[in-house]
């Protein structure tokens, strides 16, 4: 149960988005490579040939995997969620017709993950 509570502290959504976007951007560069090959060898790789689309799909997949591996090298696990807390307070006008003053305080902090306690540690307490 403690493991599930600790999972809620991780920024899994942001990590998965980063992994997915790395794959898309890496694969998108492969489409350019497909067009270059098609322009250099139009006899075998033209828009009407099935080999052209197999080439682009293969290049897309290979470049997507490489880009995703690079992303995982830099960020192998999801990070801890960043919490933003915003407080707005209003100051009543000093005189009638004066504008209301709104003060905004923005605080960003990292929430620590809940410690996972093993069964042996609970017995020691």
Helices and strands as residue ranges (DSSP letters): H 2-7, H 12-40, H 50-74, E 82-91, E 101-110, H 119-124
